[in-house]
Amino acid sequence: MIYIICKKGKLTFPVTPEVIGPEGGDALYDDVEVLKQGTIPFFKGTSLKTYSWSSHFPLKPTSYTEPTAINVLTGTLNPPKEIAQLLATLRDTAEVITLYITELNIEQKVQIRSFTPRQVKPGDIDYSITMVEYREVKLAIKPKQQAGTNKTGQAVKKVAKAAKAAKSNQGRSPAKKPAKKSSPPPSKKTPKKTPYKKTTKANKPYTPKRPAPPPPPNLPKYIPGGRSRED
């Protein structure tokens, strides 16, 4: 059974031809003559597969008509003229369709390259058709490098800068670079932290007590009337 799937739906060819199969698909090579090595083959890929056959679209179902091509509700086939118009449209618009050949387990994206209908008797249409494999173009896009990430470019710039400096200093005695003072390496020892000690009566430092101030001198008491007496 042969059928195709397009944007408008599924179309089953009512009569399967006796001989059908892909042609092409051979390996492609470029033979290059190399000095002292002879001919070296370079593989380029494979050629496109081609599917060609001839058959007819009957007006009424017959014993050799595919059952799936018959309308279940009406018991009739699609009108041959409508099928021919659909295939001609697919050819002229270059629509990518999917071809199925169930006996050969083939499922292939194709385009109709040629379609020639011929009416031999009233109602029936003979035709010959050629379909060619379709391949999508796949382009590898290289990601852009961010500024400063191109190591090769940076190395080339450094070499060019050094060459320019050497050319400008040509004939001059090279200036001596001042000797760098060697500084002792930094000490890696870290200061020890003194543990915190809680002050208690036992470890509290001694502080001498201040002497008490002397008592005031014994002065005579004042007696009203201008006299005084000692105690």
C-alpha positions as a printed Julia matrix, in Angstrom:
231×3 Matrix{Float64}:
   0.0    0.0     0.0
   1.21   3.49   -0.88
  -0.08   6.66    0.7
   1.1   10.2     1.37
   0.37  12.74    4.1
   0.23  16.41    3.19
  -1.25  19.56    4.71
  -4.72  18.69    3.39
  -4.68  15.19    4.89
  -4.0   11.6     3.84
  -4.2   10.3     0.27
  -4.07   6.55   -0.45
  -3.21   5.49   -3.98
  -6.04   3.13   -4.95
  -3.92   0.79   -7.11
  -0.45  -0.35   -6.01
   1.97  -0.81   -8.92
   3.66  -4.14   -9.52
   7.21  -2.76   -9.27
   8.17   0.01   -6.88
  11.28   0.8    -4.91
  13.79   3.55   -4.24
  16.53   4.37   -6.68
  19.71   6.25   -5.87
  21.04   6.77   -2.37
  24.53   5.77   -3.55
  27.67   6.94   -1.77
  29.38   9.98   -3.3
  33.15  10.33   -3.34
  35.71  12.81   -4.63
  38.88  11.09   -5.86
  41.89  13.36   -5.3
  45.38  12.68   -6.64
  47.97  13.15   -3.88
  51.71  13.26   -4.54
  53.49  10.0    -3.7
  50.23   8.55   -2.3
  48.12   8.07   -5.4
  44.35   8.46   -5.44
  42.69   9.3    -2.12
  38.85   9.03   -1.91
  36.98  11.65    0.12
  33.44  10.74    1.17
  30.89  13.53    0.49
  27.65  11.84    1.53
  24.92  10.02   -0.35
  22.79  10.91   -3.35
  19.07  11.6    -3.09
  16.66   8.69   -3.27
  14.07   8.68   -6.05
  10.67   6.96   -6.08
   9.0    6.52   -9.48
   6.08   4.39  -10.66
   3.14   4.33  -13.05
  -0.43   3.28  -12.34
  -3.99   4.58  -12.71
  -6.86   6.04  -10.72
 -10.02   3.97  -11.36
 -13.43   5.54  -11.25
 -15.06   2.54   -9.51
 -13.61   0.08   -6.97
 -12.3   -3.21   -8.39
 -10.8   -6.39   -6.98
  -7.31  -4.93   -6.96
  -8.29  -1.64   -5.31
  -6.81  -0.9    -1.89
  -9.57  -1.2     0.75
  -8.32   1.86    2.65
  -8.8    3.99   -0.47
 -12.53   3.29   -0.45
 -14.81   5.63    1.46
 -16.47   3.59    4.22
 -19.67   5.65    4.23
 -20.27   5.92    0.49
 -18.35   2.83   -0.74
 -16.8    4.86   -3.53
 -13.33   6.11   -4.42
 -12.18   9.69   -4.55
 -12.83  11.12   -8.0
  -9.73  10.62  -10.23
  -9.83  14.24  -11.37
  -9.66  15.52   -7.78
  -6.67  13.24   -7.02
  -4.89  14.43  -10.16
  -5.52  18.08   -9.25
  -4.18  17.55   -5.73
  -0.97  15.89   -6.95
  -0.44  18.62   -9.55
  -0.83  21.27   -6.82
   1.71  19.51   -4.58
   4.13  19.42   -7.52
   3.7   23.1    -8.42
   3.97  24.39   -4.81
   6.96  22.12   -3.95
   5.26  21.12   -0.69
   7.19  18.67    1.46
   5.09  15.55    2.02
   5.67  12.22    3.74
   5.64   9.08    1.6
   4.74   5.69    3.11
   5.27   2.34    1.4
   4.09  -0.27    3.89
   5.44  -3.35    2.07
   9.0   -1.94    2.23
   8.7   -0.18    5.62
   9.55   3.14    3.98
   8.74   6.47    5.58
  10.41   9.3     3.7
  10.03  13.06    3.33
   9.8   13.8    -0.38
   8.79  16.37   -2.96
   6.92  15.62   -6.18
   9.23  16.44   -9.06
   7.03  15.26  -11.91
   3.42  14.15  -12.32
   1.86  13.34  -15.71
  -1.84  12.32  -15.86
  -3.41  10.78  -18.99
  -7.05   9.89  -19.55
  -7.35   6.61  -21.48
 -11.04   5.93  -21.07
 -13.95   7.85  -19.6
 -13.57   8.15  -15.84
 -10.15   6.43  -15.38
  -6.85   8.35  -15.4
  -3.44   6.82  -15.97
  -0.47   8.62  -14.48
   3.27   8.48  -13.92
   4.84  10.16  -10.9
   8.36  10.81   -9.56
   9.15  11.77   -5.98
  12.63  12.77   -4.73
  13.96  12.67   -1.18
  13.91  15.98    0.69
  16.72  17.06    3.0
  16.86  20.02    5.33
  19.87  22.31    5.28
  21.64  22.23    8.65
  24.13  25.02    9.32
  26.49  24.91   12.3
  26.55  28.33   13.99
  29.74  29.05   15.92
  29.06  30.86   19.23
  30.5   34.35   19.59
  33.43  34.72   21.96
  33.25  37.31   24.66
  35.78  40.11   24.85
  39.0   39.02   26.52
  38.41  35.3    26.05
  40.39  34.92   22.81
  43.75  33.76   24.15
  45.27  33.42   20.69
  44.5   37.04   19.82
  45.95  38.25   23.11
  49.14  36.27   22.53
  49.51  37.73   19.02
  49.07  41.27   20.4
  51.75  40.66   23.03
  54.21  39.34   20.43
  53.55  42.32   18.14
  54.04  44.76   21.02
  57.32  43.11   22.02
  58.55  43.17   18.4
  57.69  46.88   18.11
  59.56  47.66   21.34
  62.6   45.67   20.19
  62.65  47.53   16.86
  62.52  50.93   18.55
  65.38  49.97   20.93
  67.55  48.56   18.16
  71.2   49.79   18.49
  70.74  50.92   22.07
  72.32  49.21   25.03
  69.69  47.56   27.07
  68.89  49.42   30.25
  69.72  47.59   33.39
  66.8   46.88   35.53
  67.21  47.94   39.16
  67.7   45.03   41.46
  64.69  44.3    43.46
  65.12  44.46   47.21
  64.49  41.16   48.74
  62.09  41.51   51.58
  61.87  38.82   54.23
  58.93  36.59   53.81
  56.05  37.5    56.04
  55.87  35.56   59.23
  53.24  32.94   59.21
  53.05  32.78   63.0
  49.87  34.15   64.38
  49.87  35.81   67.82
  48.6   33.63   70.57
  45.4   34.75   72.15
  45.5   35.02   75.94
  42.63  33.16   77.49
  40.12  35.22   79.42
  40.34  34.77   83.17
  37.46  35.6    85.42
  38.54  37.81   88.36
  37.76  36.28   91.71
  38.86  37.0    95.25
  41.63  34.44   94.92
  43.27  35.92   91.78
  42.28  39.59   92.32
  45.43  41.81   92.46
  46.32  43.4    95.84
  45.72  47.14   96.15
  46.88  48.81   99.47
  44.24  50.66  101.41
  44.61  54.4   101.92
  45.21  55.49  105.59
  42.29  57.1   107.34
  42.57  60.89  107.77
  43.66  62.06  111.3
  40.92  63.19  113.68
  40.37  66.97  114.09
  42.2   68.69  117.02
  40.41  69.06  120.36
  39.25  72.67  120.3
  37.48  74.47  123.24
  33.76  74.62  122.93
  32.07  77.99  122.52
  30.0   79.2   125.48
  27.5   81.98  125.0
  28.49  85.19  126.74
  32.0   85.27  125.45
  33.49  82.65  127.71
  34.88  79.31  126.84
  35.87  76.32  128.75
  37.75  73.26  128.07
  36.17  69.87  128.47
